[in-house]
Amino acid sequence: MTTGFDEFDNRIRDLVVQEKECNGLFEEIKNGKGEKSLRYLALRDSCEELRKEIFRSAKLAGLTRERIKMEIREARNQPTLSTNAK
């Protein structure tokens, strides 16, 4: 089960990094950099799909939705390696 949880942990971290990049792109778009909107839309959709897959897989693995939400919240509070929106 540890390997399965490690997989969730890695996917949750990927989601958090993508969400932070998405947030950065959104701010840049608000500040007049509309050329970044296509990347933002693609990233936003990617985050949504990844989140769905994480919850789907968690359910099949017997993890609760609340547990995954808690893990996502914890990952959001940890510093990440790369959040540059380029």
Secondary structure, DSSP 8 states (H G I E B T S, - for coil): -HHHHHHHHHHHHHHHHHHHHHHHHHHHHHTT-GGGHHHHHHHHHHHHHHHHHHHHHHHHHT--HHHHHHHHHHHHHS--S-----
